[in-house]
Amino acid sequence: MRKLTFEGFLKQYVAELSGIQTASIHKLADCLQDTPRLKEPLYLYALAFDKVDLLLRYTVNSAVAAEYEQLSNRYSLTQMLLLLENQSLELPEGYLKVWRSYCSVRDAVLADNDTKELIHRRVVELQQKKKLTNYRLYTDLKLNPGNVNAWLKHNDSSKMSLDCARQIYKYAKSYQAAR
């Protein structure tokens, strides 16, 4: 899976917030009146895609015009990204929130991988303690043998979803060997 970029996030985010699923600056600017939460992401989107002049033209008579004008005169894309990364209080809180939302989405995969790592260790311990084989796990749970083996033998977390890892852990925890 490709790594999410800030530009890609902004493109999805403004389309989602606007409710019209478009990347058109003109149409997005028209949504500002009804969707005030769009203000900060829309400016950052326009800045990231070098469309600030276009955004300024479409918002010239709106309430956000002065803020957009001030930001465009003050910061380049590089300066803005640096301020966002450093969570500078120089920027209004709304812009920092957009950056934090991006970081949250971007880092969700890393958090999932950490959780899968913990689950992996517990499952392997339970397997050794209860003499539970990989075969028994993927057969009883009807999971893909290749993916289960890649995860349990080589700790390849890309082969296992968090839901399946939890399912395996739950099964291993409750497993009682036939005697």
C-alpha positions as CSV (number, residue, x, y, z in Angstrom):
1,M,0.0,0.0,0.0
2,R,1.3,3.4,-0.9
3,K,2.1,5.9,1.9
4,L,-0.5,8.7,2.3
5,T,0.9,12.1,1.4
6,F,-0.4,15.4,2.8
7,E,-1.6,16.4,-0.7
8,G,-3.5,13.1,-1.1
9,F,-5.0,13.5,2.3
10,L,-6.2,17.1,1.6
11,K,-7.7,16.1,-1.7
12,Q,-9.8,13.3,0.0
13,Y,-10.6,15.5,3.0
14,V,-12.0,18.5,1.2
15,A,-14.1,16.3,-1.1
16,E,-15.4,14.4,1.9
17,L,-16.1,17.6,4.0
18,S,-17.8,19.4,1.2
19,G,-20.1,16.5,0.5
20,I,-19.8,17.0,-3.3
21,Q,-16.8,14.7,-3.9
22,T,-15.0,17.1,-6.2
23,A,-11.5,18.6,-6.4
24,S,-12.7,21.8,-8.2
25,I,-11.6,24.9,-6.3
26,H,-14.6,26.8,-7.7
27,K,-17.2,24.2,-6.4
28,L,-15.4,23.8,-3.1
29,A,-15.3,27.6,-2.5
30,D,-19.1,27.6,-3.1
31,C,-19.5,25.1,-0.3
32,L,-17.7,27.4,2.3
33,Q,-20.9,29.2,3.2
34,D,-22.7,26.0,4.2
35,T,-19.6,24.1,5.5
36,P,-17.5,26.3,7.7
37,R,-15.2,23.4,8.6
38,L,-14.0,23.4,5.1
39,K,-12.2,26.8,5.5
40,E,-8.8,25.6,6.7
41,P,-8.5,22.3,4.7
42,L,-9.6,24.2,1.5
43,Y,-6.8,26.8,1.9
44,L,-4.2,24.1,2.6
45,Y,-5.5,22.1,-0.4
46,A,-5.2,25.2,-2.7
47,L,-1.7,25.9,-1.3
48,A,-0.6,22.3,-1.8
49,F,-1.8,22.3,-5.4
50,D,-0.6,25.8,-6.3
51,K,-4.2,27.1,-6.7
52,V,-4.2,29.9,-4.1
53,D,-4.7,32.6,-6.7
54,L,-7.8,30.7,-8.0
55,L,-9.1,30.3,-4.5
56,L,-8.6,34.0,-3.7
57,R,-10.5,34.9,-6.9
58,Y,-13.5,32.7,-5.9
59,T,-13.6,33.8,-2.3
60,V,-13.1,37.6,-2.9
61,N,-16.5,38.5,-1.4
62,S,-16.6,36.0,1.4
63,A,-15.9,36.2,5.1
64,V,-12.6,34.2,4.7
65,A,-11.1,36.4,2.0
66,A,-9.0,38.5,4.4
67,E,-7.6,35.4,6.2
68,Y,-6.8,33.7,3.0
69,E,-5.1,36.9,1.6
70,Q,-3.1,37.3,4.8
71,L,-1.9,33.7,4.7
72,S,-1.0,33.8,1.0
73,N,1.1,36.9,1.5
74,R,2.8,35.5,4.6
75,Y,3.6,31.9,3.9
76,S,4.8,29.7,1.0
77,L,4.0,26.0,0.9
78,T,7.4,25.1,2.4
79,Q,7.0,27.6,5.3
80,M,3.4,26.4,5.9
81,L,4.4,22.8,6.0
82,L,7.2,23.5,8.4
83,L,4.9,25.4,10.7
84,L,2.3,22.6,10.6
85,E,4.9,19.9,11.3
86,N,6.2,21.9,14.3
87,Q,2.6,22.6,15.4
88,S,3.5,26.3,15.6
89,L,1.2,28.5,17.6
90,E,1.8,31.2,14.9
91,L,-0.9,29.5,12.8
92,P,-4.6,29.5,13.7
93,E,-5.7,26.3,15.5
94,G,-7.9,25.1,12.6
95,Y,-4.9,24.6,10.4
96,L,-3.1,22.7,13.1
97,K,-6.1,20.4,13.5
98,V,-6.0,19.5,9.8
99,W,-2.4,18.5,10.1
100,R,-3.2,16.4,13.2
101,S,-6.0,14.7,11.3
102,Y,-3.5,13.9,8.5
103,C,-1.0,12.5,11.0
104,S,-3.7,10.4,12.6
105,V,-4.7,8.8,9.4
106,R,-1.2,8.4,8.1
107,D,0.0,6.8,11.3
108,A,-3.0,4.5,11.8
109,V,-1.2,1.7,9.9
110,L,1.8,2.0,12.2
111,A,-0.4,1.8,15.3
112,D,-2.2,-1.3,13.8
113,N,1.2,-2.9,13.2
114,D,2.3,-2.3,16.8
115,T,-1.0,-3.9,18.0
116,K,-0.5,-6.9,15.6
117,E,3.1,-7.3,17.0
118,L,1.8,-7.6,20.5
119,I,-0.9,-10.0,19.5
120,H,1.7,-12.0,17.5
121,R,3.8,-12.5,20.6
122,R,0.9,-13.6,22.7
123,V,-0.4,-16.0,20.1
124,V,3.1,-17.6,19.7
125,E,3.3,-18.0,23.5
126,L,-0.1,-19.6,23.6
127,Q,0.8,-21.9,20.7
128,Q,3.9,-23.2,22.6
129,K,2.0,-23.5,25.9
130,K,-1.0,-25.2,24.5
131,K,0.7,-27.1,21.6
132,L,-1.5,-25.4,19.1
133,T,-0.3,-25.6,15.5
134,N,-0.7,-23.1,12.7
135,Y,-2.6,-25.8,10.8
136,R,-5.2,-26.0,13.6
137,L,-5.6,-22.2,13.6
138,Y,-6.1,-21.7,9.9
139,T,-8.2,-24.8,9.5
140,D,-10.6,-24.1,12.4
141,L,-10.9,-20.4,11.7
142,K,-11.1,-21.0,7.9
143,L,-8.2,-18.5,7.2
144,N,-5.7,-18.3,4.4
145,P,-2.9,-20.7,5.3
146,G,-0.2,-18.7,3.5
147,N,-1.1,-15.5,5.4
148,V,-1.4,-17.2,8.8
149,N,2.0,-18.9,8.3
150,A,3.7,-15.7,7.1
151,W,2.4,-13.8,10.1
152,L,3.1,-16.5,12.7
153,K,6.4,-17.8,11.4
154,H,8.0,-14.6,10.0
155,N,6.0,-11.9,11.8
156,D,4.9,-10.4,8.4
157,S,2.2,-8.1,9.6
158,S,1.3,-7.0,6.1
159,K,-0.3,-10.5,5.6
160,M,-2.7,-10.2,8.5
161,S,-5.5,-7.8,9.2
162,L,-6.0,-6.5,12.8
163,D,-9.4,-8.2,12.9
164,C,-7.9,-11.6,11.9
165,A,-5.1,-11.3,14.4
166,R,-7.6,-10.6,17.1
167,Q,-9.7,-13.6,15.9
168,I,-6.6,-15.9,16.1
169,Y,-5.7,-14.6,19.6
170,K,-9.2,-15.1,20.8
171,Y,-9.3,-18.7,19.5
172,A,-5.8,-19.5,20.8
173,K,-6.7,-18.1,24.3
174,S,-9.8,-20.3,24.5
175,Y,-8.3,-23.4,22.8
176,Q,-8.4,-26.7,24.8
177,A,-6.5,-29.5,23.3
178,A,-8.4,-32.8,22.9
179,R,-7.2,-35.3,25.5
